[in-house]
Amino acid sequence: MTIRLNNDALSHARGLIRGGDFEADERDDWSEHAPSADDGNAFIEKHGMAEYARWFLGEDTDATEGTKGRYLFPYGDFTKVHRCAVISGESRAGQYDHTSIEKALKELLEQIDKKAD
């Protein structure tokens, strides 16, 4: 499994935060705020796989292109960035040594916290 940083997704997340499209929610809220598999399918049906991919900071280059399984480390709910998703992803990226993704998520968290103050 080769996981790389999805730079397009990082740019998308930065733009959303700059525009105020984020939830400054708490660390453990992601289990309640995360979109379901059905939400993901509906989003893909409406917007396409390329737009879906913009909501995930990790891309598994060994996984089949055009599948949901290729995209990892979600940071939002297809409308807003969620602080809880960023925190969760940062922790998981650190656990599995995905340094570039961990660093990107840390940067997003700092942006959210600065903007939320």
C-alpha positions as CSV (number, residue, x, y, z in Angstrom):
1,M,0.0,0.0,0.0
2,T,1.5,3.3,-1.1
3,I,-0.3,6.3,0.4
4,R,0.5,9.8,-0.9
5,L,-0.8,13.2,-0.1
6,N,-3.6,14.4,-2.3
7,N,-2.5,18.0,-3.0
8,D,-5.7,18.9,-4.8
9,A,-7.7,17.9,-1.6
10,L,-5.3,19.9,0.6
11,S,-5.9,23.0,-1.6
12,H,-9.6,22.4,-1.4
13,A,-9.6,22.1,2.4
14,R,-7.5,25.3,2.7
15,G,-9.9,27.2,0.6
16,L,-12.9,26.0,2.5
17,I,-11.3,27.0,5.8
18,R,-10.4,30.5,4.4
19,G,-14.0,30.9,3.3
20,G,-15.3,29.9,6.8
21,D,-16.7,26.6,5.7
22,F,-15.6,24.6,8.7
23,E,-17.0,23.2,11.9
24,A,-14.9,23.9,15.0
25,D,-16.3,20.7,16.6
26,E,-14.7,18.6,19.3
27,R,-12.2,15.7,18.9
28,D,-14.7,12.8,19.5
29,D,-17.5,14.2,17.3
30,W,-16.3,12.6,14.0
31,S,-18.1,9.3,14.7
32,E,-21.4,11.3,14.6
33,H,-20.4,13.8,11.9
34,A,-18.8,11.5,9.4
35,P,-20.8,10.9,6.2
36,S,-22.1,7.4,5.7
37,A,-21.2,5.1,2.8
38,D,-24.6,5.9,1.3
39,D,-23.8,9.7,1.7
40,G,-20.5,9.0,-0.2
41,N,-22.3,7.1,-2.9
42,A,-25.0,9.9,-3.3
43,F,-22.2,12.5,-3.5
44,I,-20.4,10.5,-6.2
45,E,-23.6,10.1,-8.2
46,K,-24.3,13.8,-8.1
47,H,-20.7,15.2,-8.4
48,G,-18.5,12.4,-9.7
49,M,-15.4,10.6,-8.4
50,A,-13.0,13.5,-9.0
51,E,-15.0,15.8,-6.7
52,Y,-15.3,13.0,-4.1
53,A,-11.5,12.6,-4.1
54,R,-11.1,16.2,-3.1
55,W,-12.5,15.4,0.3
56,F,-9.7,13.0,1.2
57,L,-6.1,13.9,2.0
58,G,-4.7,10.5,1.3
59,E,-4.6,8.5,-1.9
60,D,-3.7,4.8,-2.1
61,T,-1.9,4.6,-5.4
62,D,-2.1,0.8,-5.3
63,A,-5.9,0.8,-5.1
64,T,-8.0,0.8,-8.3
65,E,-8.6,4.2,-9.8
66,G,-12.2,5.3,-9.7
67,T,-13.0,3.5,-6.5
68,K,-13.9,4.8,-3.0
69,G,-11.2,2.5,-1.5
70,R,-8.5,4.6,-3.2
71,Y,-9.2,7.6,-1.0
72,L,-8.3,7.8,2.7
73,F,-8.1,10.4,5.5
74,P,-11.4,12.3,5.1
75,Y,-11.5,15.8,6.5
76,G,-15.1,16.8,6.1
77,D,-18.7,15.9,5.3
78,F,-18.8,17.0,1.6
79,T,-19.9,20.5,2.6
80,K,-17.5,21.6,5.4
81,V,-14.2,20.8,6.9
82,H,-14.7,19.3,10.4
83,R,-12.1,19.9,13.1
84,C,-12.9,16.5,14.6
85,A,-12.1,14.8,11.2
86,V,-8.8,16.6,11.0
87,I,-7.8,15.6,14.5
88,S,-8.8,12.0,13.9
89,G,-6.9,11.9,10.6
90,E,-3.8,13.5,12.1
91,S,-3.6,10.9,14.8
92,R,-4.1,8.0,12.4
93,A,-1.6,9.4,9.9
94,G,1.0,9.7,12.7
95,Q,0.3,6.1,13.8
96,Y,1.0,4.7,10.4
97,D,3.9,7.0,9.5
98,H,2.2,9.0,6.7
99,T,4.3,12.0,7.5
100,S,3.2,14.3,4.7
101,I,-0.5,13.7,5.5
102,E,0.1,14.2,9.2
103,K,1.9,17.5,8.5
104,A,-0.9,18.7,6.2
105,L,-3.6,17.8,8.8
106,K,-1.7,19.6,11.5
107,E,-1.5,22.7,9.3
108,L,-5.3,22.5,8.7
109,L,-6.0,22.2,12.4
110,E,-3.9,25.2,13.1
111,Q,-5.8,27.2,10.4
112,I,-9.1,26.1,11.9
113,D,-8.1,27.0,15.4
114,K,-6.7,30.4,14.4
115,K,-9.8,31.2,12.4
116,A,-12.2,30.0,15.1
117,D,-10.7,32.3,17.7
